[in-house]
Amino acid sequence: MEKRFMQSQNRYALAFTILVIAIFFGAIVLFATRPKAVEIVIIPPEPTSTPQPTATHEPIIVYVTGAVQTPQATFSLPYGSRVQDAINAAGGLAQNADLSRINMAGILRDGDQVHVFTLPDESNVQGDISLPTPSGGDVVLINIATLEELDSLPGIGPALAQRIIDYREQNGAFTSFEDLMNVAGIGEGTVADLDGLVSFEIP
């Protein structure tokens, strides 16, 4: 009886040992085959350059007079327009326009006046006597001219004549057309019209 009891105890001990070994190896297998944790890497997006806004210019307003199809009219033109563009906006040149006294390539500024001269009327010319120039003299002395004398110049109205006088009194005498272009409303188109009609001489 005692012998059977001992055999039974041995069988339980052996079964327990086998169970422990099975659990041990099962644990090893479980940990060995468990999937590894995946490392998540967040890559920030590359910075994109913001395009810089391009400079824009407002249209300019010019006043066209003289020998054009639509004289004494104001026109809105793109920034950087030239005298030719202003004349085209006015319908083009009239038949009696004097092309020798206008600079088609002159660049306009806001507030400029473009005046197109007409060809001399033969009825007003006798022999070698030419038409009188503005103010009745050879040229207008820009540094001492009165408002009336300045107003007689092509492309110079009373308002612009007054601005010339005001600028002259505040800044001194004009020495060149470049100085004259500092007056608001006088651009290359106006200067082209004044070429040969004004003098910067100071008496």
Backbone torsions as a table, in degrees:
resi	resn	phi	psi	omega
1	MET	NA	-45.4	179.2
2	GLU	-63.7	-35.1	-179.2
3	LYS	-66.3	-40.0	178.7
4	ARG	-65.6	-38.3	180.0
5	PHE	-63.2	-41.7	-179.7
6	MET	-65.1	-41.5	179.0
7	GLN	-63.5	-39.7	179.0
8	SER	-64.1	-40.7	179.4
9	GLN	-64.3	-39.5	179.9
10	ASN	-65.0	-40.2	179.7
11	ARG	-63.5	-41.0	177.4
12	TYR	-63.6	-40.6	180.0
13	ALA	-65.9	-41.9	179.0
14	LEU	-64.9	-42.4	179.9
15	ALA	-64.4	-39.1	179.8
16	PHE	-65.1	-40.9	179.6
17	THR	-63.2	-44.6	179.6
18	ILE	-62.9	-39.0	179.6
19	LEU	-64.5	-41.5	179.7
20	VAL	-64.2	-43.2	179.8
21	ILE	-63.6	-39.9	-179.6
22	ALA	-64.8	-41.1	178.1
23	ILE	-64.7	-39.3	-179.0
24	PHE	-63.0	-51.4	-179.7
25	PHE	-66.8	-33.5	177.1
26	GLY	-63.4	-38.7	178.2
27	ALA	-65.0	-40.4	179.1
28	ILE	-61.9	-46.2	-179.4
29	VAL	-62.8	-40.2	-178.9
30	LEU	-63.2	-45.8	-179.8
31	PHE	-70.6	-31.5	-178.5
32	ALA	-71.9	-33.4	-176.7
33	THR	-96.4	-1.0	179.7
34	ARG	-68.2	131.6	-179.0
35	PRO	-63.3	141.6	-180.0
36	LYS	-73.8	150.4	178.1
37	ALA	-66.4	134.9	-179.8
38	VAL	-87.0	125.9	178.8
39	GLU	-82.8	123.3	-179.1
40	ILE	-96.7	120.5	179.5
41	VAL	-109.6	121.3	178.8
42	ILE	-95.3	116.9	179.3
43	ILE	-100.5	115.3	-179.2
44	PRO	-66.4	148.3	179.3
45	PRO	-66.1	147.6	179.0
46	GLU	-67.5	137.9	179.8
47	PRO	-65.3	136.4	177.8
48	THR	-102.8	138.9	-179.3
49	SER	-76.2	132.6	178.3
50	THR	-84.1	121.5	-179.0
51	PRO	-62.4	135.8	179.0
52	GLN	-74.9	136.9	179.2
53	PRO	-64.7	137.4	179.1
54	THR	-81.4	144.6	-179.4
55	ALA	-69.3	133.7	178.3
56	THR	-117.3	147.8	-179.4
57	HIS	-116.2	140.9	177.7
58	GLU	-73.7	150.9	175.5
59	PRO	-61.0	157.6	179.0
60	ILE	-106.2	155.0	177.2
61	ILE	-113.3	126.3	179.2
62	VAL	-126.6	156.3	-178.5
63	TYR	-114.3	124.0	-175.8
64	VAL	-112.4	129.1	179.1
65	THR	-134.1	171.7	174.8
66	GLY	93.4	-146.8	-170.4
67	ALA	-83.7	68.9	174.0
68	VAL	-128.5	169.1	-177.1
69	GLN	-69.3	-32.6	178.8
70	THR	-125.8	80.1	-176.5
71	PRO	-78.6	167.1	176.9
72	GLN	53.2	53.0	-180.0
73	ALA	-140.0	150.3	177.0
74	THR	-100.3	147.1	-178.2
75	PHE	-137.5	143.4	175.1
76	SER	-95.4	122.8	-177.0
77	LEU	-126.7	155.2	177.0
78	PRO	-63.8	152.2	176.9
79	TYR	-58.7	136.3	-179.5
80	GLY	89.3	7.1	179.4
81	SER	-67.4	159.4	-179.4
82	ARG	-113.1	173.5	-178.3
83	VAL	-56.8	-39.4	179.5
84	GLN	-57.3	-40.1	179.9
85	ASP	-64.3	-39.4	179.2
86	ALA	-65.6	-40.4	179.5
87	ILE	-66.9	-40.1	177.0
88	ASN	-62.3	-39.8	179.2
89	ALA	-64.1	-28.8	179.4
90	ALA	-86.8	12.1	176.7
91	GLY	92.6	1.7	179.5
92	GLY	97.2	177.4	-177.1
93	LEU	-77.7	148.5	171.5
94	ALA	-79.3	165.9	-176.7
95	GLN	-64.7	-27.2	-177.2
96	ASN	-97.9	18.7	-179.6
97	ALA	-71.7	139.9	178.7
98	ASP	-96.2	98.8	-176.3
99	LEU	-69.9	-18.7	-177.4
100	SER	-74.3	-10.1	-175.8
101	ARG	-116.8	25.3	179.2
102	ILE	-141.3	137.7	179.1
103	ASN	-99.8	99.3	-177.1
104	MET	-62.8	-25.5	-175.1
105	ALA	-89.8	-1.7	-179.4
106	GLY	-61.3	136.4	179.6
107	ILE	-85.3	134.1	-176.0
108	LEU	-93.8	153.4	172.7
109	ARG	-122.4	161.0	-179.3
110	ASP	-59.6	130.0	179.6
111	GLY	92.5	-1.3	179.7
112	ASP	-68.6	154.8	171.8
113	GLN	-116.8	129.9	177.0
114	VAL	-107.5	118.1	179.0
115	HIS	-115.6	126.3	178.8
116	VAL	-102.9	118.0	179.8
117	PHE	-71.2	154.0	174.5
118	THR	-97.8	156.5	176.6
119	LEU	-65.8	148.1	179.9
120	PRO	-58.9	139.0	176.8
121	ASP	-81.5	119.2	-177.0
122	GLU	-59.0	-25.3	-179.8
123	SER	-69.5	-18.7	-179.9
124	ASN	-96.4	4.6	-178.7
125	VAL	-116.1	126.7	179.6
126	GLN	-122.2	115.0	179.7
127	GLY	61.7	-126.7	-179.0
128	ASP	-97.3	8.8	-177.9
129	ILE	-83.9	122.4	-178.3
130	SER	-92.9	165.9	178.0
131	LEU	-65.3	147.0	179.0
132	PRO	-67.1	148.2	176.6
133	THR	-87.4	166.5	-179.4
134	PRO	-54.6	145.2	179.7
135	SER	68.5	5.2	174.3
136	GLY	81.1	-0.7	179.1
137	GLY	-112.9	-169.2	179.2
138	ASP	-65.7	-52.4	178.8
139	VAL	-142.4	166.4	175.4
140	VAL	-91.9	124.9	176.4
141	LEU	-78.7	102.3	-169.6
142	ILE	-61.4	-26.4	-174.8
143	ASN	-87.1	-7.7	177.3
144	ILE	-132.6	1.0	-175.2
145	ALA	-64.9	144.8	175.9
146	THR	-80.9	171.8	179.0
147	LEU	-60.2	-40.3	-179.6
148	GLU	-65.3	-39.7	179.1
149	GLU	-66.7	-41.9	178.4
150	LEU	-66.3	-37.8	-179.8
151	ASP	-64.3	-24.6	-179.3
152	SER	-76.2	-12.1	-179.4
153	LEU	-76.9	148.6	179.1
154	PRO	-65.9	134.2	178.3
155	GLY	81.1	1.2	-179.7
156	ILE	-114.8	109.7	175.6
157	GLY	-92.9	-178.7	-179.2
158	PRO	-59.6	-40.5	-178.0
159	ALA	-65.7	-45.8	179.9
160	LEU	-67.9	-35.0	176.8
161	ALA	-62.0	-40.3	179.3
162	GLN	-66.9	-37.3	178.6
163	ARG	-65.8	-34.1	176.6
164	ILE	-64.1	-44.5	179.9
165	ILE	-65.1	-43.8	179.8
166	ASP	-61.7	-43.0	179.6
167	TYR	-64.6	-40.3	-179.5
168	ARG	-63.1	-39.6	-179.2
169	GLU	-71.6	-31.7	-177.3
170	GLN	-85.9	-30.9	-172.5
171	ASN	-118.2	-3.0	-179.8
172	GLY	94.3	-174.3	-173.7
173	ALA	-68.0	149.7	172.2
174	PHE	-79.7	142.3	178.8
175	THR	-116.0	-14.0	-177.4
176	SER	-162.1	172.6	175.9
177	PHE	-65.0	-29.2	177.9
178	GLU	-62.0	-40.2	175.7
179	ASP	-63.6	-42.6	-177.5
180	LEU	-63.5	-31.1	-179.3
181	MET	-72.8	-7.8	174.4
182	ASN	-73.8	-15.8	177.9
183	VAL	-77.2	129.1	-179.1
184	ALA	-59.2	128.4	179.0
185	GLY	101.6	-6.8	178.4
186	ILE	-108.7	117.7	178.8
187	GLY	-122.1	-168.3	-177.5
188	GLU	-64.9	-32.1	178.4
189	GLY	-64.5	-43.9	178.8
190	THR	-65.9	-41.4	179.9
191	VAL	-61.0	-39.4	178.9
192	ALA	-61.6	-36.8	178.6
193	ASP	-69.5	-29.4	-176.1
194	LEU	-87.4	-10.6	-176.7
195	ASP	-59.1	123.8	-179.7
196	GLY	88.5	-7.4	-178.0
197	LEU	-107.8	-12.4	-179.3
198	VAL	-128.1	157.3	177.8
199	SER	-130.8	142.7	178.6
200	PHE	-98.2	12.8	178.6
201	GLU	-66.5	140.4	177.7
202	ILE	-108.2	111.3	-177.1
203	PRO	-61.9	NA	NA
